[in-house]
Amino acid sequence: MEFSSKLLEKAVYEMSQLPGIGKRTALRLVLHLLKQPKERTRFLSQALLSLREDIQFCQSCHTISDTALCEICSNEKRDKALICVVEDIRDVMAIENTGQFRGTYHVLGGKISPIDGVGPSQLTISSLVSKVRSGGIRELIFALSSTMEGDTTNFYIYRQLQDADIITSAIARGISVGDELEYADEVTLGRSILHRVPFENSLKNK
């Protein structure tokens, strides 16, 4: 792709580094920005800079937050004894959109995937184990995507807490095997949360 401007070429290159954005799409987006008032581009750049400089991770559940404790964890109306274990903030948002869950979350930051070099130490599993062993937790709901990596992560956590006096459940398999949680429709995801099953039962079906 030939460019008439080095500034344009650089902007397109940086835009194309985003996931799912090829050079043609990046060029279309950059040209769109050039057609907008300069303030729009300034607002966008300021928002991105603020995101990188000011963003925090909740000290309790590890989700992305503006404060040390996110709005969900600091909400006194949430059931702190019920924890839903998810991969990232997109899954938190998906479950929250169902309006069916009133507990709290624990964001792992990924799934165990040896082929990608992701082991338990790269995730927030140790803090989850510590949280459970400190007491006050009644139930863990495993809500990772129904993929091999998701199931491996669920099983690893289950083994770490097998002797803990808690209930471990998994969302009902209304979520298709191999599907990512964030793409599930709200009705299906909501029913999966409501009709969760003991995690031991999900092992018997493998």
C-alpha positions as CSV (number, residue, x, y, z in Angstrom):
1,M,0.0,0.0,0.0
2,E,1.5,3.3,-1.2
3,F,1.0,6.5,0.9
4,S,1.2,10.1,-0.2
5,S,2.1,11.1,3.4
6,K,4.5,9.6,6.0
7,L,2.2,11.0,8.7
8,L,-0.8,9.1,7.2
9,E,1.3,6.0,6.8
10,K,2.4,6.0,10.4
11,A,-1.2,6.6,11.7
12,V,-2.5,3.7,9.5
13,Y,0.3,1.4,10.7
14,E,-0.5,2.2,14.4
15,M,-4.2,1.7,13.9
16,S,-3.6,-1.6,12.1
17,Q,-1.9,-3.0,15.2
18,L,-5.3,-3.3,16.9
19,P,-6.8,-6.8,16.8
20,G,-9.1,-7.4,13.8
21,I,-8.0,-4.2,12.1
22,G,-6.3,-4.7,8.7
23,K,-4.5,-2.0,6.8
24,R,-7.5,-1.2,4.6
25,T,-9.8,-0.8,7.6
26,A,-7.1,1.2,9.4
27,L,-6.9,3.5,6.4
28,R,-10.7,4.0,6.4
29,L,-10.7,4.8,10.1
30,V,-7.8,7.3,9.8
31,L,-9.4,9.0,6.8
32,H,-12.6,9.2,8.8
33,L,-10.8,10.9,11.7
34,L,-9.3,13.4,9.2
35,K,-12.8,14.4,8.1
36,Q,-13.9,15.1,11.7
37,P,-13.3,18.3,13.7
38,K,-9.9,18.3,15.4
39,E,-11.6,18.2,18.8
40,R,-13.0,14.7,18.1
41,T,-9.5,13.3,17.5
42,R,-8.2,15.2,20.6
43,F,-11.0,13.7,22.7
44,L,-10.2,10.2,21.4
45,S,-6.5,10.6,22.1
46,Q,-7.1,12.0,25.6
47,A,-9.5,9.1,26.4
48,L,-6.9,6.6,25.4
49,L,-4.1,8.3,27.3
50,S,-6.3,8.5,30.4
51,L,-7.2,4.9,30.0
52,R,-3.5,3.8,30.1
53,E,-2.4,6.2,32.8
54,D,-5.3,6.1,35.2
55,I,-6.9,2.7,34.9
56,Q,-6.8,0.4,37.9
57,F,-7.6,-3.2,38.7
58,C,-9.9,-4.0,41.6
59,Q,-8.0,-5.2,44.6
60,S,-10.7,-7.8,45.3
61,C,-11.9,-9.2,42.0
62,H,-9.2,-7.9,39.6
63,T,-11.6,-6.4,37.1
64,I,-10.8,-3.1,35.3
65,S,-11.9,-0.3,37.6
66,D,-11.5,3.5,38.1
67,T,-11.0,2.9,41.9
68,A,-9.1,0.5,44.2
69,L,-12.4,-1.4,44.8
70,C,-14.8,-1.7,41.8
71,E,-18.5,-0.7,42.0
72,I,-19.6,-4.4,42.2
73,C,-17.3,-5.3,45.1
74,S,-18.1,-2.1,47.0
75,N,-21.9,-2.6,46.6
76,E,-23.3,-3.7,49.9
77,K,-26.3,-5.3,48.2
78,R,-24.1,-7.9,46.4
79,D,-23.8,-11.4,47.9
80,K,-20.1,-11.5,48.9
81,A,-20.2,-15.2,49.7
82,L,-21.1,-16.0,46.1
83,I,-18.2,-15.7,43.5
84,C,-18.5,-16.1,39.8
85,V,-15.1,-17.0,38.2
86,V,-14.6,-15.5,34.8
87,E,-11.9,-14.9,32.3
88,D,-12.0,-11.2,31.8
89,I,-14.1,-8.0,32.1
90,R,-16.1,-8.9,28.9
91,D,-17.5,-11.9,30.7
92,V,-18.4,-9.7,33.7
93,M,-20.3,-7.3,31.4
94,A,-22.0,-10.2,29.6
95,I,-23.3,-11.7,32.9
96,E,-24.3,-8.4,34.4
97,N,-26.4,-7.7,31.3
98,T,-28.5,-10.7,32.1
99,G,-29.6,-9.1,35.4
100,Q,-29.7,-12.6,36.9
101,F,-26.6,-12.6,39.1
102,R,-26.3,-10.7,42.4
103,G,-23.0,-12.1,43.7
104,T,-19.5,-10.9,43.0
105,Y,-16.8,-11.9,40.5
106,H,-13.2,-13.1,40.3
107,V,-11.5,-12.2,37.0
108,L,-8.6,-14.6,36.2
109,G,-7.2,-12.6,33.4
110,G,-7.1,-15.5,31.0
111,K,-7.2,-19.3,30.9
112,I,-4.6,-21.9,31.4
113,S,-3.1,-22.7,27.9
114,P,0.3,-24.4,27.8
115,I,0.4,-24.0,24.0
116,D,0.3,-20.3,24.5
117,G,2.6,-20.3,27.4
118,V,-0.1,-19.4,29.9
119,G,0.2,-21.2,33.2
120,P,-1.5,-20.8,36.6
121,S,1.1,-18.3,37.7
122,Q,0.1,-15.9,35.0
123,L,-3.5,-15.8,36.2
124,T,-5.0,-14.6,39.5
125,I,-5.7,-18.1,40.7
126,S,-3.5,-17.9,43.8
127,S,-5.5,-14.8,45.1
128,L,-8.8,-16.7,44.4
129,V,-7.5,-19.6,46.5
130,S,-6.4,-17.3,49.3
131,K,-9.8,-15.5,49.2
132,V,-11.6,-18.8,49.6
133,R,-9.4,-20.1,52.3
134,S,-9.7,-16.9,54.3
135,G,-13.4,-17.8,54.9
136,G,-16.8,-16.3,54.2
137,I,-17.2,-17.8,50.7
138,R,-20.2,-20.1,50.2
139,E,-20.1,-21.0,46.5
140,L,-17.8,-20.7,43.5
141,I,-19.5,-20.6,40.1
142,F,-17.2,-21.6,37.2
143,A,-18.2,-19.4,34.3
144,L,-15.3,-19.8,31.9
145,S,-15.9,-20.5,28.2
146,S,-16.7,-24.2,27.4
147,T,-13.4,-24.8,25.6
148,M,-10.6,-27.2,26.4
149,E,-8.6,-24.3,28.0
150,G,-11.7,-23.2,30.0
151,D,-12.3,-26.7,31.3
152,T,-8.7,-27.2,32.2
153,T,-8.7,-24.0,34.2
154,N,-11.9,-25.0,36.0
155,F,-10.5,-28.4,36.9
156,Y,-7.2,-26.9,38.1
157,I,-9.0,-24.5,40.5
158,Y,-11.3,-27.2,41.6
159,R,-8.4,-29.4,42.6
160,Q,-6.8,-26.5,44.4
161,L,-9.9,-26.1,46.5
162,Q,-11.2,-29.7,46.7
163,D,-10.8,-29.8,50.5
164,A,-12.4,-26.4,51.1
165,D,-15.8,-26.3,52.7
166,I,-17.6,-24.6,49.7
167,I,-19.9,-25.4,46.9
168,T,-18.4,-25.5,43.4
169,S,-20.8,-25.2,40.5
170,A,-20.5,-24.6,36.8
171,I,-22.9,-22.7,34.6
172,A,-25.3,-25.0,32.8
173,R,-24.2,-26.1,29.3
174,G,-26.7,-24.0,27.6
175,I,-23.6,-22.3,26.3
176,S,-22.5,-24.3,23.3
177,V,-19.2,-26.3,23.7
178,G,-16.4,-24.3,22.0
179,D,-18.3,-21.0,22.2
180,E,-16.8,-17.8,23.9
181,L,-18.9,-16.5,26.7
182,E,-19.1,-13.0,25.5
183,Y,-20.9,-14.0,22.3
184,A,-23.7,-15.8,24.1
185,D,-27.2,-14.2,24.0
186,E,-28.4,-12.7,27.3
187,V,-31.3,-15.2,27.7
188,T,-29.1,-18.3,27.3
189,L,-26.4,-16.9,29.5
190,G,-28.9,-15.8,32.2
191,R,-30.5,-19.3,32.2
192,S,-27.0,-20.9,32.5
193,I,-26.3,-18.9,35.6
194,L,-29.6,-19.7,37.2
195,H,-29.5,-23.4,36.3
196,R,-25.8,-24.0,37.2
197,V,-24.9,-27.5,38.2
198,P,-22.4,-28.9,40.8
199,F,-18.9,-28.9,39.2
200,E,-18.5,-32.6,40.0
201,N,-21.4,-33.4,37.8
202,S,-19.8,-31.6,34.8
203,L,-16.8,-33.8,35.2
204,K,-18.9,-37.0,34.8
205,N,-20.0,-35.8,31.4
206,K,-16.5,-35.7,29.9
